[in-house]
Amino acid sequence: MSFSTFEYFILILVLVIISAGFVTLYVKQTRGSGKAKNSQNNTTLSGTRELLAVQAYERMVTFVSRSSLTAMMERMTASEMNAVQLADVYISTLQAEFEHNLSQQIYLPENTWQAIVDMKDQQIFILRQLKSSLPENASAAMLPIVIQTFLSADPNASMQPMILEMLKNEARKNLTTNPNT
């Protein structure tokens, strides 16, 4: 069976038309599924961001809770140190825990992060002031007494409870505005 030039031309034309049809169908399906995938990826990305924000609030609530002077006194006692050394341990622990959580600032509003920084700075300032008020040879047992006296003289002396409450409220608000997280 031999084909004429005209028949070859028709056969090639039919194959080109069929191929073009398959390419068009493939492109339409790919674009459609691409939109669905982009939509799904955007939803997933949005959900991931919301989850990371909630986790950041959790971590910062933990940090702020652990940063209270009372919590530090309960966690860290040292009979072999003097009061000045123990105050230095409190300060270095506070700074280390803060540095450990530095990356959380990208998930929190700027004013919230600044409030946390201010609270940390205030706690360190208080500890340094109390430390300087003690004699160098004061026992470690003196520091908690001085801290308790300071806190009982003015319950609002530390902004830590206020920052903790603010974080809890923001986290709750975030959870109720984004119930899928």
NORPEDA-V496213 format. One record per residue. N is the residue number from 0. PSI is psi in whole degrees, -180 to 180 (* if undefined). Layout:
N_PSI / N_PSI
This chain:
0_124 / 1_146 / 2_144 / 3_169 / 4_-39 / 5_-42 / 6_-39 / 7_-43 / 8_-45 / 9_-44 / 10_-46 / 11_-41 / 12_-45 / 13_-44 / 14_-39 / 15_-43 / 16_-43 / 17_-45 / 18_-44 / 19_-38 / 20_-44 / 21_-41 / 22_-45 / 23_-46 / 24_-44 / 25_-44 / 26_-42 / 27_-43 / 28_-40 / 29_-44 / 30_-43 / 31_-47 / 32_-28 / 33_-42 / 34_-43 / 35_-42 / 36_-43 / 37_-43 / 38_-44 / 39_-41 / 40_-40 / 41_-41 / 42_-44 / 43_-44 / 44_-43 / 45_-44 / 46_-38 / 47_-44 / 48_-44 / 49_-41 / 50_-43 / 51_-37 / 52_-44 / 53_-43 / 54_-36 / 55_-43 / 56_-42 / 57_-47 / 58_-39 / 59_-33 / 60_-42 / 61_-47 / 62_-49 / 63_-38 / 64_-45 / 65_-19 / 66_-7 / 67_143 / 68_-38 / 69_-43 / 70_-40 / 71_-39 / 72_-38 / 73_-36 / 74_-35 / 75_109 / 76_146 / 77_107 / 78_-22 / 79_-9 / 80_164 / 81_176 / 82_-39 / 83_-44 / 84_-41 / 85_-40 / 86_-40 / 87_-36 / 88_-44 / 89_-46 / 90_-47 / 91_-34 / 92_-44 / 93_-45 / 94_-41 / 95_-43 / 96_-37 / 97_-49 / 98_-35 / 99_-27 / 100_11 / 101_-38 / 102_-17 / 103_-17 / 104_-24 / 105_-15 / 106_-4 / 107_153 / 108_149 / 109_-44 / 110_-32 / 111_-46 / 112_-42 / 113_-38 / 114_-39 / 115_-44 / 116_-45 / 117_-40 / 118_-44 / 119_-46 / 120_-40 / 121_-43 / 122_-43 / 123_-42 / 124_-46 / 125_-47 / 126_-40 / 127_-40 / 128_-46 / 129_-40 / 130_-43 / 131_-20 / 132_-11 / 133_148 / 134_150 / 135_-29 / 136_11 / 137_141 / 138_160 / 139_-29 / 140_-21 / 141_-34 / 142_-51 / 143_-34 / 144_-44 / 145_-41 / 146_-46 / 147_-41 / 148_-44 / 149_-49 / 150_-36 / 151_-26 / 152_-34 / 153_101 / 154_-21 / 155_15 / 156_-33 / 157_135 / 158_-1 / 159_-48 / 160_-37 / 161_-42 / 162_-39 / 163_-46 / 164_-41 / 165_-45 / 166_-43 / 167_-44 / 168_-43 / 169_-40 / 170_-43 / 171_-43 / 172_-43 / 173_-40 / 174_-37 / 175_-27 / 176_-25 / 177_74 / 178_-12 / 179_-8 / 180_*
